[in-house]
Amino acid sequence: MPAQLDITKDIQPLTTFRNNSVKLIRQLKQTQRPIILTVNGKPEAVLQDPAAYQRLLDLAAASDASEGIRQGLADLAAGRARPLDEVFDEMRAKYAIPR
């Protein structure tokens, strides 16, 4: 797990990144900490290594699945669900689908 943000090294103006991109990318790989790029003193972008970005995508995907399951269970508990056979029978009748 990467160390916490070091505000003296990990927050840089965009112009500094443009002028020192190789050095800052090397820092990014070595520390595995994201670099926050600022414009006029305000954060505008975050630069991170591909593996860290993939970890975030994986966590977001897992979180979405967990949230979907949680919502489904809440629907069941609140009576907002129907048996699958009932739904299939309704669809067959509505669209004249034979068994």
C-alpha positions as CSV (number, residue, x, y, z in Angstrom):
1,M,0.0,0.0,0.0
2,P,1.4,3.4,-1.0
3,A,2.4,5.9,1.7
4,Q,0.1,8.9,2.4
5,L,0.2,12.0,0.3
6,D,3.3,14.1,0.8
7,I,2.1,17.7,0.1
8,T,5.6,18.9,-0.5
9,K,6.2,16.5,-3.4
10,D,2.8,15.2,-4.5
11,I,1.1,18.5,-5.3
12,Q,2.6,20.2,-8.3
13,P,1.6,23.0,-10.7
14,L,0.8,21.7,-14.2
15,T,3.7,23.8,-15.5
16,T,6.1,22.0,-13.3
17,F,4.8,18.7,-14.6
18,R,5.2,19.9,-18.2
19,N,8.8,21.0,-17.5
20,N,9.8,17.9,-15.4
21,S,7.5,15.1,-16.6
22,V,10.1,12.4,-16.7
23,K,11.3,13.2,-13.2
24,L,7.7,13.3,-11.8
25,I,6.7,10.1,-13.6
26,R,9.8,8.4,-12.1
27,Q,8.7,9.7,-8.6
28,L,5.2,8.4,-9.3
29,K,6.6,4.9,-10.1
30,Q,8.9,4.9,-7.1
31,T,6.5,6.2,-4.4
32,Q,3.3,4.8,-5.9
33,R,1.6,7.9,-4.6
34,P,-0.6,10.0,-7.0
35,I,0.5,13.4,-8.0
36,I,-2.1,16.2,-7.9
37,L,-1.6,18.8,-10.7
38,T,-2.8,22.3,-10.0
39,V,-3.7,25.2,-12.2
40,N,-3.7,28.6,-10.5
41,G,-3.3,26.9,-7.2
42,K,-6.4,24.7,-7.6
43,P,-6.4,21.0,-8.1
44,E,-7.3,20.1,-11.7
45,A,-6.0,16.6,-12.3
46,V,-4.6,13.6,-10.6
47,L,-1.8,11.5,-12.1
48,Q,-1.4,7.9,-10.9
49,D,0.2,4.8,-12.1
50,P,-1.8,2.3,-14.1
51,A,-1.8,-0.4,-11.4
52,A,-3.3,2.0,-8.9
53,Y,-5.9,3.2,-11.3
54,Q,-6.9,-0.5,-12.1
55,R,-7.2,-1.1,-8.3
56,L,-9.6,1.8,-8.1
57,L,-11.6,0.5,-11.0
58,D,-11.7,-3.0,-9.4
59,L,-12.9,-1.5,-6.1
60,A,-15.6,0.5,-7.8
61,A,-16.8,-2.5,-9.7
62,A,-17.0,-4.6,-6.5
63,S,-18.7,-1.8,-4.7
64,D,-21.3,-1.5,-7.4
65,A,-22.0,-5.2,-7.2
66,S,-22.3,-5.1,-3.4
67,E,-24.6,-2.2,-3.7
68,G,-26.8,-4.0,-6.2
69,I,-27.0,-7.0,-3.9
70,R,-27.9,-4.8,-0.9
71,Q,-30.7,-3.1,-2.9
72,G,-32.0,-6.4,-4.1
73,L,-32.2,-7.7,-0.5
74,A,-33.9,-4.5,0.6
75,D,-36.5,-5.0,-2.2
76,L,-37.1,-8.5,-1.0
77,A,-37.5,-7.4,2.6
78,A,-39.9,-4.7,1.6
79,G,-42.0,-7.0,-0.6
80,R,-41.0,-5.4,-3.9
81,A,-40.1,-8.7,-5.6
82,R,-42.1,-11.4,-7.3
83,P,-41.4,-15.1,-8.0
84,L,-39.5,-15.7,-11.2
85,D,-42.1,-18.1,-12.5
86,E,-44.8,-15.4,-12.2
87,V,-42.7,-13.0,-14.2
88,F,-42.0,-15.5,-16.9
89,D,-45.7,-16.5,-17.2
90,E,-46.6,-12.8,-17.5
91,M,-44.0,-12.3,-20.3
92,R,-45.1,-15.4,-22.1
93,A,-48.7,-14.2,-22.1
94,K,-47.9,-10.7,-23.0
95,Y,-45.6,-11.6,-26.0
96,A,-47.4,-14.9,-27.0
97,I,-44.3,-17.0,-26.2
98,P,-45.0,-20.7,-26.2
99,R,-43.7,-22.9,-23.3
